[in-house]
Amino acid sequence: MTDVATLSRTILADIAAAPDEAALEAVRVAALGKRGSISALLATLGKMSPDERKVAGAAINAAKDQVHEALAARKSVLKSAALDARLKAETLDVTLPVQPSALETGRIHPISQVIDELTAIFADLGFAIAEGPDVETDDFNFTKLNFPAGHPAREMHDTFFFNPDANGERKLLRTHTSPVQIRTMLGQKPPIRVICPGRTYRCDSDQTHTPMFHQVEGLVIDRTANLGQLRWVLTEFCKAFFEVKDVTMRFRPSFFPFTEPSMEVDIQCDRSGKDIRFGQGTDWLEILGCGMVHPNVLRNVGLDPDEYQGYAWGMGIDRIAMLKYGMPDLRPFFDADVRWLQHYGFRPLDLPTLAGGLTG
């Protein structure tokens, strides 16, 4: 039994010297695994006589129990030491400033903010939101809107056309959101009261123009729609959007293929300082175009112009955002500069409402 006692002392010494749980597991396998030293001694019991087996078995099992107890005790010590080391390594300095949350650092892009403002204002006036695809047909973008053949807007220098398809027809990136009006009139019976916000595309790029920009158009189709209603809607919108008590608007004759009569709308403002102030001053600033829906457009969507009439308007979302929030250049809107967005952006949870305020 001298061999058992010697083996037991060696294993217990290895257990005590194990520096971590991985090393301790290696000692356990070497002693008690299928091919371990103690397991090998137990395998020899079958070749002994009953008396020898009785004495040797007791000694080997006693050594095995000792090893089990030593392993459990050492594992507990190593676990406690590992936890202490981890806690020391992960010490948190509570005197450091708290990292700002994403809700505090994130910002809503001014375009998204202004679209939310438009939606809040026109929803209060009884308008629904209508949307359509960015890729349009020539028919919806031009023909049904009463653009004659050869109109400059159809030319390549102003419009992004795709290559002709198998039928020789060319799709295009819509140059305005007016095709959404066509789709709405084709799919919905009057009365219609919708606004159509969305992206539009034209071959143009400078300080106040970009190849991709945003428009919002409005459309009302009814039996009694008239210019007086149009003026009231636009006046109420401008008062709410620019957050002033009163505005003075000027309607000037103009021309658009899809409206008759057509008008440009100017709003009275003060440009004497660095900022443009609305509802005061003696200056004028053009902000949108509008008019009564052309009878040909009504016919093109299957409506009788002797029974129905309507009015429509359109304005650049990017432009009115620049006017309201004092942005001098349109191009940074699309530069993805985080510093610009931190300066001009809006807090994510400050949703615009007419009751709580459009700008928070």
Buried (B, 14 or more C-beta within 10 A) or exposed (E): EEEBEEBBEEBBEBBEEBEEBEBBEEBBEBBBEEEBBBBEBBEEBEEEEEEEBEEBBEBBBBBBEBBEEBBEEBBEEBEEEEEEEEEEEEEEEEEEEEEEEEEEEBBBBBBBBBBBBBBBBBEBBEBEBBEBBBEBBBEBBBBBBBBEEEEEBBEEEEBBEEEEEEEEEEBBBBBBBBBBBBBBBEEBEBEBBBBBBBBBBBBEEEEBBBEBBBBBBBBBBBEEBEBEEBBEBBBBBBBBBBBBEEBBBEBEEBEBBBBBBBBBBBBBBBEEEEEBBBBBBEBBBBBBBBBBBBBBBBEBBEBEBEEBBBBBBBBBBBBBBBBBBEBEEBEBBBEEEEEBBEEBBBBEEBBBEEEEEBEE
